[in-house]
């Protein structure tokens, strides 16, 4: 009788653990979407310039976690317009810059426990920057498009089984001659389907 009872307990435990693992795997393989606030530096190298400094922008993203460790993510960040005012030889001027970036990246996640994990993303970003300005009797217009490397590291807290929040540092390619700097801090919220 003890053997039968022990076999039933072992079977139930094994079935329960397998069922929980299957549910977790199924949950991980569901797609997710998210929104975020991305903050980047808008300072300029123009002598005597005053600018917007750090400015918040919007971000949307979506992805799929293939298993507990690996996934992929696609995202878009709209770097809002910022304006820098300057004076050179007592002649005032202004320069406005705006930009946007798409990224596609692989994502590696390391769970610390059931609620917290750290992750890294590596991929490509397609950036677009526009600059307009006027000063010293000249009008200025420049555009720049680049495809470069994308890198991000962050930490995530699963508030519930489906909702998570994260803080991450992102690098959108290399520094440009104008526009926002490529170093971005973002706070994000995501939802798993």
SULVENKA-V72535 format. One record per pair of residues at least 6 apart in sequence whose ideal C-beta (glycine too) atoms are under 7 Angstrom apart, sorted by the first residue. I is the first residue (numbers start at 1). GAP is how many residues later the second one is. Records with the same first field share a line. If there is no record, write none. Layout:
# SULVENKA-V72535
I->GAP / GAP
This chain:
# SULVENKA-V72535
25->42
27->134 / 165
28->37 / 39 / 40
29->36 / 37
30->162 / 163
31->31 / 32 / 33 / 162
32->30 / 31 / 158 / 159 / 160 / 161
33->29 / 157 / 158
34->27 / 154 / 155 / 156 / 157
35->24 / 25 / 153 / 154
36->23 / 150 / 151 / 152
37->19 / 21 / 22 / 149 / 150
38->19 / 21 / 39 / 146 / 148
39->15 / 17 / 145 / 146 / 147
40->15 / 17 / 39 / 140 / 141 / 143 / 144
41->12 / 13 / 139 / 140 / 142
42->9 / 10 / 11 / 13 / 40 / 138
43->8 / 10
44->7 / 40
46->38 / 40
47->41
48->38 / 39
49->35 / 37
50->34 / 35
51->31 / 33
52->30 / 31
55->25 / 27
57->20 / 21 / 22 / 23
58->20
59->16 / 18 / 127 / 129
60->15 / 16
61->12 / 13 / 14
62->12
63->8 / 9 / 10 / 11 / 44
64->7 / 8
65->6 / 44
68->43
69->39 / 40
70->38
71->36 / 38
72->34 / 35
73->32 / 34 / 48
74->30
75->28
76->26
77->23 / 24
78->22
79->19 / 20 / 21 / 101
80->18
81->15 / 17
82->14 / 15
83->11 / 13
84->10 / 11
85->7 / 9
86->7
88->48
91->44 / 45
92->43
93->40 / 41 / 42 / 43
94->39 / 40 / 41
95->36 / 38 / 45
96->36 / 37
97->32 / 33 / 34 / 81 / 82
98->32
99->28 / 29 / 30 / 80 / 81
100->28
101->24 / 25 / 26 / 71
102->23 / 24
103->20 / 21 / 22 / 47
104->19 / 20
105->16 / 17 / 18 / 45 / 47
106->15 / 16 / 17
107->12 / 14
108->11 / 12
109->8 / 10
110->7 / 8
111->6
112->6
115->42 / 43
116->39 / 41
117->39
118->37
119->35 / 37
120->32 / 33
121->31
122->29
123->27
124->23 / 25 / 26
125->23 / 25 / 47 / 48
126->21
127->19 / 21 / 45 / 46
128->17
129->15 / 47 / 49 / 50
130->13
131->9 / 11 / 47 / 48
132->8 / 9
133->7
134->6
142->36
144->32
146->27
148->25 / 26
149->24
150->21 / 22
151->20
152->16 / 17 / 18
153->15 / 16
154->12 / 13 / 14 / 15
155->11 / 12
156->8 / 10
157->7 / 8
158->6
159->6
162->29 / 30
163->28
164->26
165->23 / 24
166->22
167->20
168->18 / 20
169->16
170->14 / 16
171->11 / 12
172->10 / 12
173->9
174->8
175->6 / 7
